[in-house]
Amino acid sequence: MKFQFNEKNKKLLFIIGVIALIELSGYGFFASLFRLIRSVS
């Protein structure tokens, strides 16, 4: 089965990539959530 990249898939992949970079840099939603949980407990 051959997977083809159309414009929609490229755009989706780009958005996922940007979100992943933001999360890994420590400024994303999940990073903030973990910081909040750690500061509470």
Secondary structure, 3 states (H helix, E strand, C coil): CCCCCCHHHHHHHHHHHHHHHHHHHCCCHHHHHHHHHHHHC
